[in-house]
Each structure stands twice: as C-alpha cells, then as structure tokens.
Amino acid sequence: MEKRFDFLSLMSSEINEKGIVVLDTIDRMPVYNEPYVSPCYVIAINHAGKVNVEYDGLAMTFTPHDIAVVYPNHELFCRNTSHYKATLIVVSEGLFTQRASINTSRGRFWHENMPHFHLTDSQYADIMSIVRSLQTVLRQKDIDTSDFAVWQMHILSTLISSFRSENEKTPSQSSSDLSPRFYQAIKEHCRQHHDVGFYADLFCLTPKYFSTLIQTETGHPAGHWIRQHLATQAKIMLRTEKEMRLNEIADELGFPDLATFSRYFRRETGISPSEYKLRVKS
C-alpha cells in the first residue's frame, strides 16, 4: 500500500498565510487509497507521466500537457502515478471566497463538470509563461503582492477558459454572469430544490427563458446541471457516509422516498444506489 501523502495539508499554514502558492516540483498526487476533498482551488499543469484518479466518482487519466482546474470540495481518489511531474497553483479557501475574479469564472461549469483538457504545445508554453510571471510576483518581499497575484490568477483563469473553448468548441461566453451565480445557487439549494422553476424564481426569470440563457452560456440547459450536481452529491454520500442507510441518504438529498431516489440515481448513472455502494467498496 502507498504511504499516505498529503502535501496540501502539510502546507496548509503557508497556503492560508500567502493565499496563493505555486508548487513546482510535484511528482505524486496527495492521499492515496482513500477519497480526498480539498477546500482549496487548484490549477494543475501536467508536464510528464500520468496519474489515474476518480473525480466525484468518475474515472479519468491526466497525461502530459493536460491542465486541470479543480474547484473546492470535489472528491478526488488518486489510484496510481507513473513518472509524474506537475506544477500546482493553489489558492486558499479564504482568498478564493473573497475574490470574485477567481471564483466566478464563466468557465466554471465546464471545469466542474470535467476538470481537465489537453493543451496544444503553444498553449502550454503560453500558460507556463503566465505561471512564471506569477512566481516572480510571489517572490517579491518588500511590497504587498496580493493584488498583483490575484490579477495574474485572473489572467491565467481567463486564458485557460479561452483555450478550452477553442479546443473543445464550447459555446462562446456571453457578457452575462448568470451561470456562475446559478452554480452557486445549485450548491446552496440542490439538496432541497431539484426543479428549474425554483432557480428561475431566484433570478426573477421564467423557467423557459432562464434555462435558455443557461444553455447559451454553458452548452446545456439548467436542468442538466441540477441533475448532474445532485447525482454527484449522491455519489459522494454513498462513498463516504458509510454509516448512513440508503433511505437516510435519500432523505438528506431531498427525495420523498428511497424508491424515487433509486429511480433517479439509476437514470443518471445506469446503476442503482446499492450497486454503486458495493462497487466503490471493492
């Protein structure tokens, strides 16, 4: 069994003190053989090798010149690495919460749905030039670098979203900030409210018009994101809340009974909650 290794916890005091930290010689991912949930915002740039992980229960592999944007409170389960080298840019929970220019990126839906994508050689070089510039700012001792560093992070996150849109032909981003506010509302209310109408009312819009605006900004209607977030929450609870019975999880997620929850979970994942629970035990 791999030895437990969690550099984010080991560096938590430094991360909280500085707000932004660049870790430039990463050769393994944190916490093997058990799920891991970080409160930090992390951008990971893969230089060499690969790592196999599960992200909110979804298996994926990171390969050279992949970049991943991992928002706080997602579950990672790192299985193994092979000759891995990466740079991580870590933003503390406090700074992430305070700075809207980081946490309300219009690419957030794409990244939270699937955190990584592949960079072309020229895109990789451009990203690394911004990272080196950020490191230069962070090394300064005699000035307050916080505003400069946040601005560099804003440039970096904007460039990442632009490259992802270019590479994956994702929808052009409008000038509206509706989708990041919608995402925040889902996080706050998803366990109690599963219907589009509730969220449309929050923004004083009709459900049809609201869903159309969300589809324009993200490529999927509002209901898609509600269902996806709810399914993710269900997977995390089934994996981590080992003492809770299935009917208790159903109740916690706002379903009227276990049968309704089971039908929903099977429709979204292809298997029943009990089958999923057995699968993640193995």
N, C-alpha and C positions, 0 to 999 in steps of 0.2 A: 504494500500500500504506500502511496506517495505521502511524504511528510506534509502536514498542514503548513501552508504558506500564505500569508495574507498581508502583503506589503501596505495596502491601503489602511488597514487597522494599525499596523506598526507606525505608519507615518501620519496618523490622524491628527496629532497635535500640530505638526508642521503644516499640514493641509489647511486646518482650521485657522492657523495663525496667518498664513500667507494668502489664503483664498484661492490662489492658482499655483499649481506645482507641475513642472514638466519632469517626467521620469523617462530618462533617455536610454537606459540600458536594460530594458525588461527582457528576460529570457524564459519566463514562465508566467502563467496566469495564476491569480490568487485562489486559494481554497479548493483543493482537490477533493473529490469523492463525497462532496456534500453541497447542497444548494448554498448560494451566496447572494445576498441582497445588499447593494451599496447605496448609501444615502447621497453619494457624490454624482456629479455629471462628469462623464469621461469620454474623451475622444481618443481612440486607439488607432495607431497607424502601423500596419504590419510591414516590416522590412524583409524578413526572410522566414522560412519554415512555415508551419501551420499549427493551428490549435483547433481541436474539436470541442464544441460546447453545446449546451442546451440553453436557449434563451426563452424564458417563460414557457418551458416545455417543448420548444421547437428546436430540433437538431440542426446545427449548421457548422460549417467549417470556414475558418479565416485563413486566407492564403496570402502570399507576398503581394504587396501594393493594394491590399484591401484596406478600407478605412471603416471604422465603426463609431457611431455616435450612440452612446448608452446613457439614457436619461435615468435619474434616480429611481430607486425602488422597483427595479426589474430583477427577476430571479435569473442568476447565471449558475450553471452547473458545468464546471470545466473537467473534462474527462482525461485528455492527454495532450501533450505538445510534442513537436518534433523539430529540433534545431530552430527554435523560435526566437525572433528578435523583433522588438516593437518599441515605439515611443508612445507614452500615455500622457495626455494633458488632463489633469484632474482639477475640477472646480469644486470647492467645498459646498456643503449643503446650504450654509448661510449666505454665501455670495451668490450662489445660483438662485436662491429665493429672492434676493434683493434686486438683482439686475435683470430687468425685463428684456434687455437687448440680447441676453443669452437664453433665457428660459422660455421666450415666446417666439422662437424661430418658426417661420412659416413652413419649414421642412420637418417640423416635429412629428407630424403624423407619419410621414414616410419612415423616419428613423425609429420611431417607437414600434411601428409595425414590423419592420425588418431593419435592424440597426446597421448592417454593413452593405457596402457595394465596392466594386473594383475601380481603381483609378488607372487612367492611362499613364504612360511614362511622363508626359509633360504635366499632367495634373498632379501627379505625385511630387514632381520637382517643385511645382508652384506651392503646394501645401507645405512641403518641408521648408521652403523659404520663409513662409509666414511663421512656422514653428520656431525657426532660428531667430527671427526678429523678436518673437515673444520671449524667448530665452534671454536675449540681450536686454530687453526691458526689465525682466525679472531680476537680472543680476545687479542692477543699479542699487547702490547702498545709500546714497546721500539725498535721494529725492523720493517723494511718495509716488510709487509706480502703479498704484491700484487702478486709477482711471485709464492710464495708458494700456495696462494689461487687459482690462475689460474691453477696451476698444479693439485691441488686437484679436481678442476672442470673438468679438462681433464680426470682424472681417473674416476670420477663419470659418466661423459657422455659416456665414453668408456664402463664402466660396464653396464650401462643402455642399450646401444645398443646390447651388448653381451647377456644380459638376454632376450631382446626382440627377438633376432634371435633364441635363444634357445627355448623360449616358443611358438613362432608363426611359427617356421620353415621357417623364412625368408631367402633369399639367403645369402650365405656366402659372406662376403665383400672382394673384391679384394684389391690389394695394390694401385690401381688407385685412383686418386682424381677427376675423371671426373664428377661423379654425383653431388657433391656439387657445382662445377663450373657451371654445366649445370643448376642447380636450380637457382643460382644467375642470370644466363643469362635469364632464363624464367621471373624472377621477373622484370628485366630491360626492356625486349623487348616484353613481351607476348601480350601487347595491340596492338602492331603494326605488329607482326610477329607470325602467327599461324602454320607455316609449319616446319616440321622437317629439311628440307634442309637448312633453314637459320641458325639453331643452329649447324648443322653439319659443315657448312662452317666456323663458328666461331672457330671451333677446328680443321679445316683442315682435315676433315674426310668425307668419302662418307656417305650419309644418311643411307644406309642399315647397314654399319659397325658401325656407331655412335649409331643407335638405338639398335643394338645387344649388344654393350658394356653397354649401359644404362640398358638394360633388365638384363644383367648378374649381375650388381651391385645393382639393385633396385627391380627386380622381374617383372617389367613392361617396355614395350618399350617406347621410347622417346615421341611418340605421345600421349600416355596415360597421361603423366604428363603435357604436354602442354594443353591438353583439360581440365584436372582437374583444373589446375590453372586458366584458362580462365573462367571456369564455376564458380569458387569461387569468382573471381573478379566481375563477373556479379551479383551474389547473393548479395555481399556486396553493390554494387552500387544500386541495386533495393531496398535494405532495407534502405540504409542511404541517398541516393541522392533523397530526396522526391520531389524536385522542377524540376528535370530533366525529360523530356519526354522520352519515350521508344526509339524513333529514335535517340535522343541525346546520350543515353547510348550506343546504337548500334554503333554509330559513334565513341564514345570515346574508345570502345573496338576493333576498327579496322574492323568492319563488313561493307560491302558495302551498306547494306540497312537493314531496320527493318525485312523484311521477312527472309533474310538469318540468322540474329541473332535469330529470333524466332524459326526457324527450328533447329538451333544448340542447343539452350537452351532446347527445348523440348526433343531432342535426348539425351542430357546429364542428364536431371533431371526428365523427364517424364511429365512435365507441361510447359505451355507457360510462358513467362516473365510476362504478365499481370496477369495470375492466381497466380504466385508466389508473385507478389506485393500485391495482395489482401489478400493472405494467411498470410503474415507477418504483415499486418495491424491489423488482428484480435487477 
